């Protein structure tokens, strides 16, 4: 296994052996780099009571061993919304508070004619969130007006000029149980942006410009296949392939029937309707794609990616890529597991880890990120590994958020030399 927290501790050790290895590593740290024993004990006590501690050893937010992270002077608690270590034992906030209870954002929800009207959502811009390159199973049908398919459901959603949001044909239960999580609406992005600015104020301009991006909580399997497809493809082409696979091998999504029938009539009578009909369908299962075979996938223009998709599907179907297991691993271990799949390299693995497994410290480096990092931080051309290492040092546990602000910012402003998209 790759190393974690910059220490040489294999991630596949038994827990007792791992604890001993971490203790030995911590004891080897230079005295000037560690906190006092009293501070260390306070941090560990807080971590031990945290619901996001995995297996008694690993922080689910950053993938670090808490025994090592808590000892290091320069490290902080990665909890979005503020460090628990700074707040102390008497103040351990819920990382994902209940709807309408988080201080600083009170959503007002009204039901009318079968639709849900939601106002008071801070730091959320629908178009920025959907169009930033993190998802591909959606269609724009008007200004800030979209159809999308996610979590087995179809959604028609529109954002008004006052930033309130209409969830069409949606009841409160579906909103709270499905869409709050999908759009990550209970996470305090204002606090995240403030934390990023404390680490590096160069991101203020990107965050001011792309203020409304939220990282979606997507299906792992669909995200994995979508980003395998994304290699050497532009977003419209990726969306078309995802749509064609869904129409051919998926099933009609829950809640899609009304808009699907309306769209079918528009297509037949005037040639209108949405371009990619797959938005009305669920993304197919691994079993369905395996049944389709490589030739069936190639009929949907997957090209050289077809064998990669098949390998990913077979591994997923065999339980080698179990989502629950992967979510319990640290970031480095997740990257190792994903890159065992033929055709998944470091960039695609980072995208899957960030958008499909909630590893928010992942920092995918593509052509746009490469350009903007060279422009803002390096001053000369650099390879992607160097940029990834720099980002890890700059942004740490907030790497995924920083990447999204930088990606959309760089792409919108076309920062750097114009070259063919990779």
C-alpha positions as CSV (number, residue, x, y, z in Angstrom):
1,X,0.0,0.0,0.0
2,X,1.0,3.6,-0.5
3,X,2.0,5.6,2.5
4,X,-0.5,7.7,4.4
5,X,0.0,11.1,6.3
6,X,3.5,11.2,4.8
7,X,4.5,8.3,7.0
8,X,5.6,4.8,6.1
9,X,2.8,2.8,7.7
10,X,1.3,0.1,5.5
11,X,-2.5,0.4,5.5
12,X,-3.1,-3.3,5.4
13,X,-1.7,-4.2,8.8
14,X,-3.8,-5.7,11.6
15,X,-5.2,-3.0,13.9
16,X,-2.8,-3.9,16.8
17,X,0.2,-3.9,14.6
18,X,-0.9,-0.7,12.9
19,X,-1.3,1.0,16.3
20,X,2.2,0.0,17.2
21,X,3.5,1.2,13.8
22,X,1.8,4.6,14.2
23,X,3.2,5.0,17.7
24,X,6.7,4.2,16.4
25,X,6.2,6.8,13.7
26,X,4.9,9.4,16.1
27,X,7.8,8.8,18.4
28,X,10.2,9.5,15.5
29,X,8.9,12.9,14.7
30,X,11.2,15.9,15.5
31,X,10.4,17.5,18.8
32,X,9.9,20.9,17.1
33,X,7.2,19.5,14.9
34,X,4.9,18.0,17.6
35,X,2.4,19.4,20.0
36,X,2.7,19.1,23.8
37,X,1.5,15.9,25.4
38,X,-1.5,17.7,27.0
39,X,-2.6,19.1,23.6
40,X,-2.1,15.7,22.0
41,X,-4.2,14.0,24.6
42,X,-7.0,16.6,24.2
43,X,-7.0,16.2,20.4
44,X,-7.2,12.4,20.7
45,X,-10.0,12.6,23.2
46,X,-12.0,14.8,20.8
47,X,-11.3,12.4,17.9
48,X,-12.3,9.4,19.9
49,X,-15.8,10.9,20.4
50,X,-16.2,11.9,16.7
51,X,-18.8,10.0,14.6
52,X,-16.5,10.3,11.6
53,X,-13.7,8.2,13.1
54,X,-13.5,5.0,11.1
55,X,-12.3,1.8,12.7
56,X,-11.0,3.7,15.7
57,X,-8.0,4.9,13.7
58,X,-8.9,6.8,10.5
59,X,-10.5,10.2,10.0
60,X,-13.1,9.8,7.2
61,X,-12.7,13.5,6.1
62,X,-9.0,13.4,5.3
63,X,-8.0,9.7,5.4
64,X,-5.3,10.3,8.0
65,X,-4.5,8.2,11.0
66,X,-5.6,10.4,13.9
67,X,-2.9,9.1,16.2
68,X,-0.4,10.6,13.7
69,X,-2.3,13.7,12.6
70,X,-3.1,14.9,16.1
71,X,0.5,14.8,17.1
72,X,1.7,17.1,14.3
73,X,1.9,20.8,15.2
74,X,1.0,22.1,11.7
75,X,-2.0,19.9,11.3
76,X,-5.6,20.9,12.0
77,X,-8.9,19.0,12.4
78,X,-10.3,18.7,8.9
79,X,-14.0,19.0,9.9
80,X,-15.8,21.2,7.4
81,X,-17.2,24.1,9.3
82,X,-14.3,24.5,11.7
83,X,-11.7,22.5,13.6
84,X,-13.1,20.5,16.6
85,X,-9.7,20.7,18.2
86,X,-10.0,24.5,18.4
87,X,-13.5,24.4,19.7
88,X,-12.4,22.1,22.6
89,X,-14.0,19.2,24.3
90,X,-17.1,21.1,25.4
91,X,-18.1,21.9,21.8
92,X,-18.2,19.0,19.4
93,X,-20.6,20.1,16.5
94,X,-22.6,17.7,14.4
95,X,-20.8,17.6,11.1
96,X,-24.1,17.2,9.2
97,X,-26.8,19.0,11.2
98,X,-30.5,18.3,10.7
99,X,-32.4,20.3,8.1
100,X,-33.1,23.9,9.0
101,X,-31.1,23.6,12.3
102,X,-27.6,24.7,11.1
103,X,-26.7,28.1,12.3
104,X,-26.2,30.5,9.4
105,X,-28.6,28.9,6.9
106,X,-32.3,28.4,7.5
107,X,-34.1,26.9,4.5
108,X,-37.7,27.8,4.1
109,X,-39.7,25.1,2.4
110,X,-43.2,25.5,0.9
111,X,-45.3,23.0,-1.0
112,X,-47.6,24.2,-3.7
113,X,-49.4,22.2,-6.5
114,X,-47.1,19.2,-6.0
115,X,-43.9,21.3,-6.2
116,X,-41.5,22.3,-3.5
117,X,-40.2,25.9,-3.2
118,X,-37.0,26.2,-1.2
119,X,-35.4,29.5,-0.3
120,X,-32.5,30.4,2.0
121,X,-30.0,28.0,0.5
122,X,-26.6,29.7,0.8
123,X,-23.6,29.2,-1.4
124,X,-25.6,27.3,-4.1
125,X,-25.8,28.1,-7.8
126,X,-27.5,25.4,-9.7
127,X,-25.9,26.0,-13.1
128,X,-22.4,26.3,-11.6
129,X,-22.9,23.0,-9.6
130,X,-24.2,21.0,-12.6
131,X,-22.0,22.5,-15.3
132,X,-18.6,22.4,-13.6
133,X,-17.6,19.0,-14.9
134,X,-18.5,16.7,-12.0
135,X,-21.6,15.1,-13.4
136,X,-23.0,14.2,-16.9
137,X,-26.5,12.9,-16.5
138,X,-28.4,16.1,-16.9
139,X,-29.9,18.4,-19.6
140,X,-30.4,22.1,-19.6
141,X,-34.0,23.0,-20.6
142,X,-34.0,26.7,-19.8
143,X,-32.1,29.5,-18.0
144,X,-31.1,27.8,-14.7
145,X,-33.6,25.1,-15.5
146,X,-32.6,21.5,-15.7
147,X,-33.7,17.9,-16.0
148,X,-31.4,15.3,-14.2
149,X,-31.3,11.7,-13.3
150,X,-29.7,10.6,-10.0
151,X,-30.2,8.1,-7.2
152,X,-32.8,6.2,-9.2
153,X,-34.9,9.3,-9.7
154,X,-35.7,11.9,-12.2
155,X,-35.8,15.6,-11.2
156,X,-36.9,18.8,-12.8
157,X,-35.2,21.6,-10.9
158,X,-35.1,25.4,-11.5
159,X,-33.3,28.2,-9.7
160,X,-35.0,31.7,-9.6
161,X,-33.3,35.1,-9.8
162,X,-33.5,35.4,-6.0
163,X,-31.6,32.1,-5.8
164,X,-34.7,30.2,-4.5
165,X,-35.1,26.8,-6.0
166,X,-38.1,24.9,-7.4
167,X,-38.1,21.1,-7.1
168,X,-40.9,20.1,-9.5
169,X,-43.2,17.1,-8.7
170,X,-41.2,16.6,-5.4
171,X,-42.6,16.2,-1.9
172,X,-40.8,17.1,1.3
173,X,-39.9,13.5,2.1
174,X,-38.1,13.0,-1.3
175,X,-36.4,16.4,-0.8
176,X,-35.1,15.6,2.7
177,X,-34.2,12.0,2.0
178,X,-32.7,12.3,-1.5
179,X,-32.0,15.8,-2.8
180,X,-30.6,17.4,0.3
181,X,-27.9,14.8,0.3
182,X,-27.4,14.8,-3.4
183,X,-26.8,18.5,-3.6
184,X,-24.9,18.5,-0.3
185,X,-27.2,21.2,1.0
186,X,-26.5,20.7,4.7
187,X,-22.7,21.3,4.4
188,X,-21.5,24.8,5.4
189,X,-19.7,26.0,2.2
190,X,-19.3,29.5,3.7
191,X,-17.1,28.0,6.5
192,X,-15.2,25.8,3.9
193,X,-14.4,28.9,1.8
194,X,-13.2,30.8,4.9
195,X,-11.0,27.9,5.9
196,X,-9.5,27.7,2.3
197,X,-8.8,31.4,2.4
198,X,-7.0,31.1,5.7
199,X,-4.8,28.5,4.0
200,X,-4.3,30.5,0.8
201,X,-5.9,33.8,-0.2
202,X,-5.2,33.4,-3.9
203,X,-8.4,31.4,-4.1
204,X,-10.5,34.4,-3.1
205,X,-11.1,35.5,-6.7
206,X,-12.0,32.0,-7.9
207,X,-14.4,31.5,-5.0
208,X,-16.0,34.9,-5.4
209,X,-16.6,34.2,-9.1
210,X,-17.7,30.5,-8.7
211,X,-19.4,31.1,-5.3
212,X,-22.2,28.6,-5.8
213,X,-20.5,25.4,-6.6
214,X,-21.3,22.4,-4.4
215,X,-19.8,19.0,-4.7
216,X,-22.6,16.5,-5.5
217,X,-22.9,13.2,-3.6
218,X,-23.2,10.9,-6.6
219,X,-23.6,7.2,-7.1
220,X,-20.1,5.6,-7.0
221,X,-20.7,3.1,-9.8
222,X,-22.2,5.7,-12.3
223,X,-19.4,8.1,-11.4
224,X,-16.7,5.5,-12.0
225,X,-18.0,4.5,-15.4
226,X,-18.7,8.2,-16.4
227,X,-15.1,9.2,-15.7
228,X,-13.7,6.2,-17.5
229,X,-15.7,7.4,-20.5
230,X,-14.4,11.0,-19.9
231,X,-10.9,10.2,-21.1
232,X,-10.1,12.3,-24.1
233,X,-13.7,13.4,-24.4
234,X,-15.3,16.8,-24.0
235,X,-18.4,17.2,-21.8
236,X,-21.0,17.1,-24.6
237,X,-19.6,13.8,-25.9
238,X,-19.5,12.3,-22.4
239,X,-23.1,13.3,-21.7
240,X,-24.2,11.7,-25.0
241,X,-22.5,8.4,-24.2
242,X,-24.0,8.4,-20.7
243,X,-27.4,9.1,-22.2
244,X,-27.1,6.4,-24.9
245,X,-26.0,3.8,-22.4
246,X,-28.9,4.8,-20.1
247,X,-31.6,4.6,-22.9
248,X,-30.3,1.3,-24.2
249,X,-29.5,-0.6,-21.0
250,X,-31.1,1.4,-18.2
251,X,-34.7,1.7,-17.0
252,X,-37.1,4.7,-16.8
253,X,-36.3,6.6,-13.7
254,X,-38.8,7.1,-10.9
255,X,-40.8,10.3,-11.4
256,X,-39.8,10.6,-15.1
257,X,-43.0,9.4,-16.8
258,X,-44.8,12.8,-17.0
259,X,-41.9,14.7,-18.5
260,X,-40.9,11.7,-20.7
261,X,-44.4,11.6,-22.3
262,X,-44.4,15.3,-22.7
263,X,-41.0,15.2,-24.3
264,X,-42.0,12.4,-26.6
265,X,-44.9,14.4,-27.9
266,X,-42.7,17.4,-28.5
267,X,-40.2,15.2,-30.4
268,X,-42.8,13.6,-32.6
269,X,-44.8,16.8,-33.4
270,X,-42.1,19.4,-33.8
271,X,-38.7,17.7,-33.6
272,X,-38.2,19.4,-30.2
273,X,-37.6,17.9,-26.8
274,X,-34.3,17.4,-25.0
275,X,-31.2,16.3,-27.0
276,X,-30.2,13.4,-24.7
277,X,-33.2,11.3,-23.9
278,X,-31.1,9.3,-21.3
279,X,-31.9,12.0,-18.7
280,X,-35.3,10.2,-18.2
281,X,-33.5,6.9,-17.5
282,X,-31.4,5.4,-14.7
283,X,-27.8,4.7,-15.4
284,X,-27.5,0.9,-16.1
285,X,-26.2,-1.6,-13.5
286,X,-22.9,-3.4,-13.8
287,X,-24.7,-6.6,-14.7
288,X,-26.6,-4.9,-17.6
289,X,-23.4,-3.5,-19.0
290,X,-21.6,-6.9,-18.7
291,X,-24.6,-8.5,-20.6
292,X,-24.2,-5.8,-23.3
293,X,-20.6,-6.8,-23.8
294,X,-17.8,-4.8,-25.4
295,X,-19.6,-4.6,-28.7
296,X,-22.7,-3.3,-27.1
297,X,-20.8,-0.6,-25.4
298,X,-19.0,0.3,-28.6
299,X,-22.3,0.8,-30.3
300,X,-22.7,3.7,-27.8
301,X,-19.4,5.2,-29.0
302,X,-17.3,4.2,-26.0
303,X,-14.5,3.2,-28.4
304,X,-11.2,2.1,-26.8
305,X,-12.8,2.7,-23.4
306,X,-15.1,-0.4,-23.8
307,X,-12.7,-2.9,-22.3
308,X,-11.9,-0.6,-19.4
309,X,-15.6,-0.2,-18.7
310,X,-16.0,-4.0,-18.8
311,X,-13.1,-4.5,-16.4
312,X,-14.6,-2.0,-13.9
313,X,-18.0,-3.7,-14.2
314,X,-16.7,-7.1,-13.6
315,X,-14.7,-6.0,-10.6
316,X,-17.7,-4.1,-9.2
317,X,-20.0,-7.1,-9.8
318,X,-17.5,-9.4,-8.1
319,X,-17.3,-7.2,-5.0
320,X,-13.8,-6.1,-5.5
321,X,-14.9,-2.5,-5.7
322,X,-17.5,-2.5,-2.9
323,X,-18.6,1.0,-2.2
324,X,-19.0,0.7,1.5
325,X,-15.5,-0.8,1.8
326,X,-13.9,1.9,-0.4
327,X,-15.6,4.7,1.6
328,X,-14.1,3.2,4.8
329,X,-10.6,3.4,3.3
330,X,-8.3,6.4,3.5
331,X,-7.6,8.4,0.3
332,X,-4.3,6.8,-0.6
333,X,-5.8,3.3,-0.2
334,X,-8.8,4.2,-2.3
335,X,-6.5,5.5,-5.1
336,X,-4.6,2.2,-5.0
337,X,-7.8,0.1,-5.3
338,X,-9.3,2.2,-8.2
339,X,-6.1,2.2,-10.2
340,X,-6.1,-1.6,-10.3
341,X,-8.9,-1.2,-12.9
342,X,-7.5,-1.2,-16.4
343,X,-7.7,2.3,-17.9
344,X,-8.0,4.2,-14.6
345,X,-5.0,6.4,-14.1
346,X,-4.3,9.0,-11.4
347,X,-6.5,11.8,-12.8
348,X,-9.6,9.6,-13.3
349,X,-9.1,7.9,-9.9
350,X,-9.0,11.3,-8.2
351,X,-12.2,12.3,-10.0
352,X,-13.9,9.0,-8.8
353,X,-12.6,9.4,-5.3
354,X,-13.8,13.0,-5.1
355,X,-17.2,12.8,-6.8
356,X,-18.1,9.2,-6.2
357,X,-16.6,8.4,-2.8
358,X,-16.6,11.8,-1.0
359,X,-12.8,11.9,-0.6
360,X,-12.8,15.6,-0.4
361,X,-9.0,15.9,-0.2
362,X,-8.7,14.4,-3.7
363,X,-7.3,17.0,-6.3
364,X,-7.8,15.9,-9.9
365,X,-5.3,17.5,-12.3
366,X,-6.5,18.0,-15.8
367,X,-5.4,20.5,-18.5
368,X,-7.4,23.4,-16.9
369,X,-6.1,22.8,-13.4
370,X,-2.6,22.4,-14.8
371,X,-2.8,25.8,-16.5
372,X,-4.2,27.7,-13.6
373,X,-1.9,26.2,-11.0
374,X,1.1,27.1,-13.3
375,X,-0.3,30.6,-13.7
376,X,-1.2,31.3,-10.1
377,X,1.4,29.3,-8.1
378,X,4.3,28.0,-10.1
379,X,5.2,30.5,-12.9
380,X,6.4,27.9,-15.3
381,X,5.3,24.7,-16.9
382,X,5.2,21.8,-14.5
383,X,4.2,18.1,-14.6
384,X,0.9,17.0,-13.1
385,X,2.5,15.0,-10.3
386,X,4.4,18.2,-9.1
387,X,1.1,20.1,-9.2
388,X,-0.7,17.4,-7.3
389,X,2.0,17.5,-4.5
390,X,1.8,21.3,-4.4
391,X,-2.0,21.2,-4.1
392,X,-1.8,18.6,-1.3
393,X,0.5,20.9,0.6
394,X,-1.5,24.1,-0.1
395,X,-5.1,22.8,0.4
396,X,-4.8,19.6,2.4
397,X,-8.3,18.2,3.3
398,X,-10.0,21.0,1.3
399,X,-8.3,19.9,-2.0
400,X,-11.5,18.8,-3.7
401,X,-13.3,22.1,-3.0
402,X,-10.3,24.2,-4.1
403,X,-10.1,22.1,-7.3
404,X,-13.7,22.8,-8.2
405,X,-13.3,26.5,-7.7
406,X,-10.1,26.6,-9.7
407,X,-11.3,24.3,-12.5
408,X,-14.4,26.3,-13.3
409,X,-12.6,29.7,-12.8
410,X,-9.7,28.7,-15.1
411,X,-12.1,27.3,-17.7
412,X,-14.4,30.3,-17.7
413,X,-11.5,32.8,-18.0
414,X,-9.5,30.5,-20.4
415,X,-6.4,30.9,-18.2
416,X,-3.2,29.8,-19.9
417,X,-2.3,28.8,-23.4
418,X,-5.1,27.6,-25.6
419,X,-4.5,24.0,-26.5
420,X,-6.6,21.1,-27.4
421,X,-8.6,19.7,-24.4
422,X,-7.0,16.5,-23.1
